[in-house]
Amino acid sequence: MPNGFDLRGLAVPVIVAPMAGGPSTPELAAAGTDAGGLGFVAAGYLSADALAERIAAARQLTSGPLGVNLFAPQPSAATREAIDKYAAALAPDVQRYGAELGKPVYNDDAWEAKIEVLLDLRPEVASFTFGLPSVEECKRLRDAGIATVGTVTSVYEAEAATNCGVDAIAVQGPSAGGHRGTFDPVAEPNSQPLSELLAAAVARVSVPVVAAGGLVTADDVERVIEAGAVAAQLGTAFLLADEAGSSPVHRAALQDPKFTETVVTKSFSGRYARGLHNRFIDEHEAQAPFGYPEVHYLTGPLRAGAVRAGDPHGTNVWAGTGFKSIRSGSVAEIMATLA
Ligand SMILES: Cc1cc2nc3c(=O)[nH]c(=O)nc-3n(C[C@H](O)[C@H](O)[C@H](O)COP(=O)(O)O)c2cc1C
């Protein structure tokens, strides 16, 4: 990594993954860094002003390096007709939770304003998912001393990221919790196992490679480091951390023996993501259209209603395949089990 902060220098080669939508807090990011790894502020769904506040709050909590993760804008895959049809299919959930449907709007998650926040506040690392910055944006960030990381799910995307000029890539395998970073929002996510994808990426690109997806134990971390990764990025492993903002419903479901598996679904957001297999997915997966972020906004109030009702079967409970092995405690305690 020739530019700025070097991921190879972490005392513990573990990145606390950005987790937008609640789990990522300034406290989680700062604790990840203070425990010897690298913590991330997640920009997804926030306004640019709220992002700036979160970065400032994390900076107050640690003097170490911080990463910030942005959702790259993507073309809308939604059609009016498909969204209307899905809205009608969600009527039983509207009734069940006494909630309205949300407005299925398109936006680019305030991309340009967030790039300006990065240039202004200069976190040590900026990572991207769902796509890449432009070559010019990448250069501006690098010129500002920010190390850039592209999230990729295939060798094709890894090469696109390096062509764009990123300083490192984060290879996300199929076991990962939350949204897949796949650039094409309507493509079937790559099912190639992380071990294969990592080996192919390490052989093909000249920048440092981070490995993510289904990693929850010290053995998992050690395996990817031995295979050539410079760090392991873990999300699910930190969902029960004291410093995480995971909702009580999310925390309880992750520890409920009745949930036995995760599945990949587009029913909540119109884009593939992995979470606990629940009723909403069973009832709506077949009807759900592609269309991120429109479907995300359409189902938002329903999901909030389910959380208010304490019902893990009406909301997205993002988790990777390793969720059965995670533990609660402080980030420092969890990090100590991984080092
Ligand atoms: C609740 C949750 C939210 C996530 N949000 C983001 C995000 O905002 N940006 C991002 O790049 N990745 C996000 N991810 C994916 C992580 O960066 C990472 O790839 C994934 O957690 C690795 O798999 P694991 O969960 O099995 O550790 C999220 C994952 C989870 C579980």
The ligand as an SDF file (V2000), in Angstrom:
LIG
                    3D

 31 33  0  0  0  0  0  0  0  0999 V2000
  -25.1240   -5.8990   10.1750 C   0  0  0  0  0  0  0  0  0  0  0  0
  -24.1290   -5.7440    9.0640 C   0  0  0  0  0  0  0  0  0  0  0  0
  -24.0430   -4.5280    8.3850 C   0  0  0  0  0  0  0  0  0  0  0  0
  -23.0980   -4.3610    7.3660 C   0  0  0  0  0  0  0  0  0  0  0  0
  -22.9610   -3.1360    6.7690 N   0  0  0  0  0  0  0  0  0  0  0  0
  -21.9360   -2.9210    5.8940 C   0  0  0  0  0  0  0  0  0  0  0  0
  -21.6550   -1.6010    5.4150 C   0  0  0  0  0  0  0  0  0  0  0  0
  -22.2930   -0.6210    5.7970 O   0  0  0  0  0  0  0  0  0  0  0  0
  -20.6380   -1.4800    4.5170 N   0  0  0  0  0  0  0  0  0  0  0  0
  -19.8700   -2.5290    4.1060 C   0  0  0  0  0  0  0  0  0  0  0  0
  -18.9550   -2.3560    3.2990 O   0  0  0  0  0  0  0  0  0  0  0  0
  -20.1070   -3.7840    4.5670 N   0  0  0  0  0  0  0  0  0  0  0  0
  -21.1070   -3.9860    5.4520 C   0  0  0  0  0  0  0  0  0  0  0  0
  -21.3080   -5.2420    5.9680 N   0  0  0  0  0  0  0  0  0  0  0  0
  -20.4420   -6.3440    5.4940 C   0  0  0  0  0  0  0  0  0  0  0  0
  -19.1090   -6.3390    6.2350 C   0  0  0  0  0  0  0  0  0  0  0  0
  -18.2820   -5.3110    5.7570 O   0  0  0  0  0  0  0  0  0  0  0  0
  -18.3290   -7.6620    6.0380 C   0  0  0  0  0  0  0  0  0  0  0  0
  -18.1130   -7.9090    4.6690 O   0  0  0  0  0  0  0  0  0  0  0  0
  -19.0350   -8.8490    6.6450 C   0  0  0  0  0  0  0  0  0  0  0  0
  -19.5620   -8.5490    7.8990 O   0  0  0  0  0  0  0  0  0  0  0  0
  -18.0630  -10.0120    6.7550 C   0  0  0  0  0  0  0  0  0  0  0  0
  -18.7530  -11.1910    7.0510 O   0  0  0  0  0  0  0  0  0  0  0  0
  -19.0950  -11.6490    8.5640 P   0  0  0  0  0  0  0  0  0  0  0  0
  -20.2870  -10.8710    8.9220 O   0  0  0  0  0  0  0  0  0  0  0  0
  -19.3660  -13.1100    8.4100 O   0  0  0  0  0  0  0  0  0  0  0  0
  -17.9030  -11.3250    9.4010 O   0  0  0  0  0  0  0  0  0  0  0  0
  -22.2520   -5.4450    6.9830 C   0  0  0  0  0  0  0  0  0  0  0  0
  -22.3460   -6.6650    7.6720 C   0  0  0  0  0  0  0  0  0  0  0  0
  -23.2640   -6.8190    8.7040 C   0  0  0  0  0  0  0  0  0  0  0  0
  -23.3060   -8.1270    9.4380 C   0  0  0  0  0  0  0  0  0  0  0  0
  1  2  1  0
  2  3  1  0
  2 30  2  0
  3  4  2  0
  4  5  1  0
  4 28  1  0
  5  6  2  0
  6  7  1  0
  6 13  1  0
  7  8  2  0
  7  9  1  0
  9 10  1  0
 10 11  2  0
 10 12  1  0
 12 13  2  0
 13 14  1  0
 14 15  1  0
 14 28  1  0
 15 16  1  0
 16 17  1  0
 16 18  1  0
 18 19  1  0
 18 20  1  0
 20 21  1  0
 20 22  1  0
 22 23  1  0
 23 24  1  0
 24 25  2  0
 24 26  1  0
 24 27  1  0
 28 29  2  0
 29 30  1  0
 30 31  1  0
M  END
$$$$
